[in-house]
Amino acid sequence: MQRWIFIFAITAFTAAGAYAQGAYDDIQPANPFVPKPLSVNTIALPIKKATLTHNSIHNQYVIAFDRFMQSNVKSAYADFKILIENMDNNDYAYMQMAEKMADIGFFNLSELAASKIDDKTLSDFLTDDIKMYYFPSHRLKSDDEVYLGEVFSNIIYNDQSREATAELVKNTSLLSESDYANYIAALGYLKSSDIVNAGAYIDTAISMNSQNLNYKKLKAEILSQGKKPKNAIKLVEYIKAQKLYTSDFTRKVNSLEQYVLYKSEKNYAEKMYHLGFYYYYENELAKSVRTLQGALTTKKKHNKDVYALMSRVYYDMQDYEKALDTALKVNKMDNNNAVALLVLGDLSFRNGDFKTALKYYRDAESNDKISSICPLKVALTYEQLGKEKKATEIYEKILKTYSDCYMAYYKIALKDKSKEIAYLKKAIAINANFKDAWIDLGRVAIERQDYNEAKNYLGVANYIDENDFRYYYYQGLIAKNQGMKQIADGYFKKSLLLNPDYQPAKEELSI
């Protein structure tokens, strides 16, 4: 079994990733970005500015995506285009739309959204990953994107994979020039359990565009269900070796790896372990726990790895008692298990026992030499122990080896004014859902008295987490600096409502 600890660096600080195309016929993980059908085909999207709120951009996106799922793709395409062209200028929203549109094959709309991004330092990593992962070599006309979108919708959402694929393969002119059309045909055949034709069409897609990682991903899924599943694992190793900078795309690849291992493994307990791991990456934590419980056997060596992952899942579910019990169980079996040591360190850190946390993290680091999470945890703990210089040295050392460790960029940004803005933006470029960096960009903008920019940055943080007390504090500072004392006090009170111990807000209210 392959078990790499670096995954926890991603899941500790990020939200769940976006919907990924794939032929998961027997696995249907829930996804927060794929809305449930709303039966609203008669509702027209208003042509007005959509602001970055869950009641505006999100709801309009939900309506359009519902149409896409119901194969009303032409209307969905028009709605997405209206949304991109008419929402308030916000780089985060454009970045999200660029990825979501590429994910469903609307590449022209993806480019439209990306073209509207103002600050390219925030988006360069993401747009590069989108193109490497999704984009076809042959540029499609909008009509062809809509047509292939209808085929994709019928394959994935409407249980018409056989009919839709049979219709597509008659379109020989499109297949002869479009690598993406061949990918869709392969996807349809795989969903129809026709492995032979699926393999033939994905091979054609790859021969036309050997750089596309999504094609290779589907090829790996096809191979994992064929006669030589080991070849699928080799292909996943190739995909993992490609440089993807952003957290969400790293998660996609890790998820694929566990899916392929699940499909390829013959032993039932091993299969369930990898399936549980897959659900973990998909942020389906309850499913992950249930599946891992079914992976337990009488073999101690196997069980310690299952329990170790279970301890991490329990911790992320905030079931700290079970996380502790399970991690201690692993520690008794093997006190060098890095996953369990990290969990024990996290539990000690959470309880304010930083000396014990440091011991666990350093023990984990000595047993895991391939990821940034262990040294990162060590540095975070040194900070809590007042050893700022030691922590900074570790953060800088991390970045020499792990250029995708956004938390290290963030921490150095807070310590070095000369790097503050550049490194805050670098952290966001790697993980656009990292709200702390958005909040601190808002703080920096306030310090520069650029209140419109500050509101923009803070608005993103609020969209990611509307209950962060710092958002209301900084909004209060903006209102105060603009002479709106009553409004400012309201924000400060809201900040204290969410965090009664937040001293800066208390000081503003003279408490």
C-alpha positions in Angstrom: 0.0 0.0 0.0 1.2 3.5 -0.8 0.7 5.9 2.0 2.2 9.4 1.8 1.8 11.8 4.6 2.0 14.9 2.4 -1.8 14.8 1.9 -2.4 16.2 5.3 -0.7 19.4 4.4 -3.4 20.0 1.9 -6.4 18.9 4.0 -5.4 20.7 7.1 -5.9 24.2 5.6 -8.1 23.9 2.5 -11.7 23.4 1.6 -12.9 20.5 -0.5 -11.9 20.6 -4.1 -14.1 21.0 -7.2 -16.0 18.4 -9.1 -13.7 16.3 -11.2 -14.7 14.5 -14.4 -14.3 10.7 -14.2 -15.8 7.3 -14.7 -16.6 6.5 -11.1 -19.4 4.1 -11.9 -19.5 2.5 -8.5 -18.4 5.6 -6.4 -20.6 8.7 -6.3 -19.0 11.1 -3.7 -21.0 14.2 -2.8 -19.5 17.5 -3.8 -20.2 21.0 -2.6 -19.7 22.5 -6.0 -22.2 20.2 -7.8 -25.7 21.4 -6.8 -28.7 19.2 -6.6 -31.3 19.5 -9.4 -33.6 22.4 -8.7 -36.1 21.9 -11.6 -35.9 25.6 -12.5 -35.6 25.3 -16.3 -38.1 28.0 -16.8 -36.3 30.6 -14.7 -34.2 33.1 -16.7 -31.0 34.5 -15.2 -31.3 38.3 -14.6 -28.8 40.4 -16.6 -27.4 42.3 -13.7 -24.3 42.5 -11.6 -23.7 39.5 -9.4 -21.8 40.1 -6.3 -19.5 37.7 -4.5 -22.1 36.3 -2.1 -23.7 32.9 -1.7 -27.1 34.4 -2.6 -25.8 36.0 -5.8 -23.0 34.4 -7.8 -23.5 31.0 -6.1 -27.2 30.9 -6.7 -26.9 32.0 -10.4 -24.2 29.3 -10.9 -26.5 26.7 -9.3 -29.3 27.5 -11.7 -27.1 27.3 -14.7 -25.4 24.1 -13.6 -28.8 22.5 -12.9 -29.7 23.2 -16.6 -26.4 21.6 -17.6 -27.2 18.5 -15.6 -30.6 18.2 -17.2 -28.9 18.4 -20.6 -30.3 21.9 -21.3 -26.8 22.7 -22.2 -27.3 25.5 -24.7 -29.2 27.5 -22.1 -26.6 26.6 -19.4 -23.8 27.9 -21.7 -25.6 31.2 -22.2 -26.3 31.6 -18.5 -22.7 30.9 -17.6 -21.6 33.5 -20.2 -24.0 36.1 -18.8 -22.8 35.4 -15.3 -19.1 35.7 -16.2 -19.7 38.9 -18.1 -21.9 40.6 -15.5 -20.6 39.7 -12.1 -18.8 42.3 -10.1 -15.1 42.4 -10.8 -13.5 39.9 -8.4 -10.4 37.9 -9.2 -11.4 35.0 -6.9 -14.8 34.6 -8.6 -13.2 34.7 -12.1 -10.6 32.1 -10.9 -13.3 29.8 -9.6 -15.3 30.1 -12.9 -12.2 29.5 -15.0 -11.7 26.2 -13.3 -15.4 25.2 -13.2 -15.9 25.9 -16.9 -12.8 23.9 -18.0 -14.0 21.0 -15.8 -17.2 20.7 -17.9 -15.6 21.3 -21.3 -16.6 25.0 -21.7 -13.1 26.0 -22.6 -14.0 29.3 -24.3 -15.9 30.4 -21.2 -12.9 29.3 -19.1 -10.7 31.6 -21.1 -13.2 34.4 -20.9 -13.2 34.2 -17.1 -9.4 34.0 -16.9 -9.1 37.0 -19.2 -11.0 39.1 -16.7 -8.6 38.4 -13.8 -6.9 41.6 -13.0 -4.1 40.5 -10.7 -2.2 37.7 -12.6 0.1 37.1 -9.6 -3.0 35.5 -7.9 -4.0 33.4 -10.8 -1.0 32.3 -12.9 -0.5 29.0 -11.1 -4.2 28.2 -11.4 -4.6 29.1 -15.0 -1.4 27.1 -15.9 -2.7 24.1 -14.0 -6.1 24.4 -15.7 -4.5 24.4 -19.2 -2.2 21.5 -18.4 -4.9 19.4 -16.9 -7.9 20.2 -19.0 -7.4 22.1 -22.2 -7.6 20.4 -25.6 -5.0 21.0 -28.4 -7.7 21.7 -30.9 -9.7 24.9 -30.2 -13.4 24.1 -30.3 -16.1 26.4 -31.6 -18.8 27.4 -29.1 -21.4 25.2 -30.9 -19.1 22.2 -30.7 -18.5 22.8 -27.0 -22.3 22.9 -26.4 -22.8 19.7 -28.4 -20.1 17.9 -26.5 -21.5 19.3 -23.3 -24.8 17.7 -24.1 -23.1 14.4 -24.7 -21.1 14.7 -21.4 -24.3 15.6 -19.5 -26.2 12.6 -20.8 -23.2 10.3 -20.0 -22.7 11.5 -16.5 -26.0 12.8 -15.2 -28.8 11.2 -17.3 -27.9 7.5 -17.5 -27.7 7.7 -21.3 -24.1 6.8 -21.9 -24.7 4.2 -24.5 -27.1 6.3 -26.6 -25.1 9.5 -26.3 -21.8 7.8 -27.1 -23.3 5.9 -30.1 -24.5 9.2 -31.5 -21.1 10.9 -30.9 -19.1 8.3 -32.7 -21.2 8.9 -35.9 -19.7 12.4 -36.0 -16.5 11.3 -37.7 -15.6 14.8 -38.8 -15.5 16.2 -35.3 -13.7 13.1 -34.0 -11.1 13.4 -36.7 -10.1 16.9 -35.5 -11.0 17.1 -31.8 -9.0 15.4 -29.1 -11.6 16.4 -26.6 -14.4 14.7 -28.6 -12.4 11.5 -28.5 -12.0 11.9 -24.7 -15.8 12.2 -24.4 -16.3 9.1 -26.5 -13.8 7.2 -24.3 -15.6 8.4 -21.2 -19.0 7.3 -22.6 -17.7 3.9 -23.5 -16.2 3.4 -20.0 -19.5 4.4 -18.4 -21.1 1.7 -20.7 -18.5 -0.8 -19.5 -17.0 -1.1 -23.0 -13.3 -1.2 -21.9 -12.0 -2.0 -25.4 -13.5 1.0 -27.2 -12.9 3.2 -24.2 -9.2 2.4 -24.5 -9.1 2.9 -28.2 -10.7 6.4 -28.1 -8.6 7.6 -25.2 -5.5 6.5 -27.0 -6.6 8.6 -29.9 -7.2 11.6 -27.7 -3.7 11.2 -26.1 -2.0 10.8 -29.5 -3.6 14.1 -30.6 -2.7 15.8 -27.3 -0.1 14.1 -25.2 0.2 16.9 -22.7 -3.4 16.7 -21.4 -3.4 15.2 -17.9 -7.2 14.7 -17.8 -6.9 12.3 -20.7 -4.1 10.4 -19.0 -6.3 10.3 -15.8 -9.1 8.6 -17.8 -6.6 6.3 -19.4 -5.5 5.2 -15.9 -9.1 4.6 -14.8 -9.6 2.5 -17.9 -6.4 0.5 -17.4 -7.4 -0.1 -13.7 -10.4 -2.0 -14.9 -8.6 -4.0 -17.6 -6.3 -7.0 -17.7 -3.2 -5.1 -16.6 -4.1 -2.8 -13.8 -0.5 -2.3 -12.8 0.0 -0.2 -15.9 -2.6 2.2 -14.5 -0.5 2.7 -11.4 2.5 3.5 -13.6 0.4 6.1 -15.4 -0.6 7.7 -12.1 3.0 7.9 -11.1 3.7 9.8 -14.4 0.8 12.2 -13.6 2.1 12.8 -10.1 5.5 13.6 -11.5 4.1 16.5 -13.5 4.4 19.9 -11.8 1.0 21.0 -10.6 1.2 24.0 -8.4 -2.2 24.5 -6.9 -3.7 22.6 -3.9 -6.9 21.6 -5.6 -5.1 20.0 -8.6 -2.7 18.2 -6.2 -5.8 16.8 -4.5 -7.3 15.7 -7.8 -4.2 13.6 -8.5 -4.0 12.1 -5.0 -7.7 11.2 -5.3 -7.0 9.5 -8.6 -4.2 7.5 -7.2 -6.3 6.1 -4.5 -9.2 5.3 -6.9 -6.8 3.5 -9.2 -5.3 1.5 -6.3 -8.8 0.6 -5.2 -9.8 -0.6 -8.6 -6.5 -2.5 -9.2 -6.1 -4.2 -5.8 -7.4 -7.8 -5.5 -7.3 -8.1 -1.8 -10.6 -7.0 -0.3 -9.2 -5.3 2.8 -6.6 -3.5 0.7 -9.3 -2.3 -1.7 -11.4 -0.9 1.2 -8.3 0.9 2.6 -7.7 2.7 -0.7 -11.4 3.4 -1.1 -11.5 4.9 2.3 -8.5 7.0 1.3 -10.2 8.1 -1.8 -13.3 9.2 0.1 -10.9 11.1 2.4 -9.5 13.1 -0.5 -13.1 13.8 -1.7 -13.9 15.1 1.7 -16.5 12.4 2.2 -15.3 11.9 5.8 -18.3 9.8 7.1 -18.0 7.5 4.1 -14.3 7.3 4.7 -14.7 6.1 8.3 -17.3 3.5 7.4 -15.2 2.2 4.6 -12.1 2.0 6.7 -13.9 0.1 9.4 -14.7 -2.5 6.8 -11.0 -2.6 5.9 -9.9 -4.0 9.3 -8.5 -7.5 9.4 -6.6 -9.7 11.8 -3.3 -8.6 10.4 -1.5 -6.1 12.7 0.6 -4.5 9.9 -2.4 -3.8 7.8 -4.6 -2.6 10.7 -2.1 0.0 11.9 -2.2 1.8 8.6 -6.0 1.7 8.6 -6.3 3.0 12.1 -3.7 5.7 11.4 -5.9 7.1 8.5 -9.0 6.7 10.6 -7.4 8.8 13.3 -6.8 11.6 10.8 -10.3 11.4 9.5 -11.7 11.5 13.0 -9.6 14.6 13.7 -10.8 16.3 10.6 -14.4 15.5 11.6 -13.6 17.2 15.0 -14.3 13.9 16.8 -11.2 14.4 19.0 -11.9 11.7 21.5 -12.0 9.0 18.8 -9.0 10.6 17.0 -7.0 10.3 20.3 -8.1 6.7 21.0 -7.3 5.6 17.5 -4.0 7.3 17.2 -2.9 5.9 20.6 -3.9 2.4 19.4 -1.6 2.9 16.4 1.2 4.3 18.5 1.1 1.1 20.7 1.4 -1.0 17.5 4.1 1.2 15.9 5.5 4.3 17.6 7.1 5.3 14.4 3.9 5.7 12.4 4.1 9.3 11.1 0.3 9.7 10.5 -0.6 8.8 14.0 2.2 10.9 15.4 0.9 13.9 13.5 -2.6 13.4 14.8 -1.2 13.1 18.4 0.8 16.3 17.8 -2.3 18.1 16.5 -4.3 17.0 19.5 -1.6 18.3 21.9 -1.3 21.5 19.9 -5.0 22.1 20.0 -5.0 21.6 23.8 -2.2 24.1 24.2 0.4 21.5 25.2 3.0 22.8 22.8 6.0 21.0 24.2 4.3 17.6 23.8 3.1 18.6 20.4 6.7 19.5 19.3 7.9 16.1 20.5 5.2 14.3 18.4 5.9 16.5 15.4 9.6 16.0 15.5 9.1 12.2 15.8 6.8 12.3 12.8 9.4 14.3 10.9 12.1 11.7 11.6 9.8 9.1 10.0 8.6 11.1 7.0 11.2 12.7 4.8 9.1 13.3 1.7 6.6 16.0 2.7 6.5 19.5 4.0 3.8 18.9 6.6 6.0 17.6 9.4 8.6 20.5 9.3 5.8 22.9 8.9 4.1 21.6 12.1 7.4 21.8 13.9 7.8 25.5 12.9 4.3 26.4 13.9 4.9 24.9 17.3 8.2 26.7 17.7 6.2 29.9 17.1 3.9 29.1 19.9 6.8 28.4 22.2 8.2 31.9 21.4 11.1 30.7 19.3 10.3 33.0 16.3 13.8 32.9 14.8 13.9 29.1 14.8 10.5 29.0 13.2 11.4 31.4 10.5 14.6 29.5 9.6 12.4 26.3 9.2 9.9 28.2 7.0 12.7 29.4 4.7 14.2 26.0 4.6 10.8 24.5 3.6 10.5 26.8 0.7 13.9 25.8 -0.7 12.5 22.3 -1.1 8.7 22.6 -1.3 7.8 25.6 -3.5 4.1 24.7 -3.1 3.9 25.1 0.7 1.5 28.1 0.9 1.5 28.1 4.7 5.3 28.7 4.7 4.8 31.6 2.3 2.1 33.0 4.5 4.1 32.8 7.7 7.2 34.5 6.1 4.8 37.2 4.8 3.7 38.0 8.3 7.3 38.3 9.5 9.0 40.2 6.6 7.4 43.4 5.4 9.6 43.4 2.3 8.0 40.2 1.2 4.6 40.7 2.7 2.4 41.4 -0.3 4.3 39.1 -2.7 4.2 36.2 -0.4 0.6 36.6 0.6 -0.3 36.5 -3.0 1.9 33.5 -3.6 0.0 31.7 -0.8 -3.3 32.5 -2.5 -1.9 31.5 -5.9 -1.2 28.0 -4.5 -4.4 27.8 -2.5 -7.1 30.3 -3.6 -9.4 29.2 -0.7 -6.8 30.1 2.0 -8.8 32.8 3.7 -6.1 33.9 6.1 -4.0 35.3 3.3 -7.1 37.1 1.8 -7.8 38.6 5.3 -4.2 39.8 5.6 -4.2 41.3 2.1 -7.3 43.2 3.4 -5.3 44.3 6.4 -2.4 45.5 4.3 -4.8 47.5 2.0 -6.3 49.2 5.1 -2.8 50.2 6.2 -2.3 51.7 2.8 -5.8 53.4 3.1 -7.0 51.6 0.0 -10.4 50.8 1.4 -12.0 49.6 -1.9 -9.2 47.1 -2.4 -9.5 46.0 1.3 -13.2 45.4 0.9 -12.5 43.3 -2.2 -10.0 41.1 -0.4 -12.1 40.8 2.8 -15.2 40.0 0.7 -13.4 36.9 -0.6 -12.5 35.8 2.9 -16.1 36.3 4.0 -17.4 34.2 1.0 -15.0 31.4 2.1 -16.1 31.6 5.7 -18.8 34.1 6.7 -18.1 33.5 10.4 -14.5 34.6 10.7 -14.4 37.3 13.4 -11.4 39.1 11.7 -13.5 40.0 8.7 -15.9 42.0 10.9 -13.0 43.6 12.8 -11.3 44.9 9.6 -14.7 46.0 8.2 -15.1 47.9 11.4 -11.7 49.6 10.9 -12.7 50.6 7.3 -15.9 52.1 8.6 -14.1 53.9 11.4 -11.5 55.4 9.1 -14.3 56.6 6.8 -16.0 58.4 9.7 -18.9 55.9 10.2 -18.5 55.3 13.9 -21.9 53.7 14.5 -21.4 51.2 11.6 -17.9 50.5 12.8 -19.1 49.7 16.3 -21.6 47.3 14.9 -18.8 45.5 13.1 -16.7 45.4 16.2 -19.6 44.0 18.2 -20.2 41.3 15.6 -16.5 40.4 15.8 -16.7 39.9 19.5 -19.9 38.0 19.2 -17.9 35.4 17.2 -14.8 35.6 19.4 -15.5 37.2 22.8 -11.7 37.2 23.6 -10.6 39.1 20.6 -8.6 41.9 22.2 -8.3 44.4 19.2 -12.1 44.6 18.9 -12.4 45.1 22.7 -10.0 48.0 22.5 -12.0 49.6 19.7 -15.1 49.5 21.9 -13.1 50.5 25.0 -14.0 47.3 26.8 
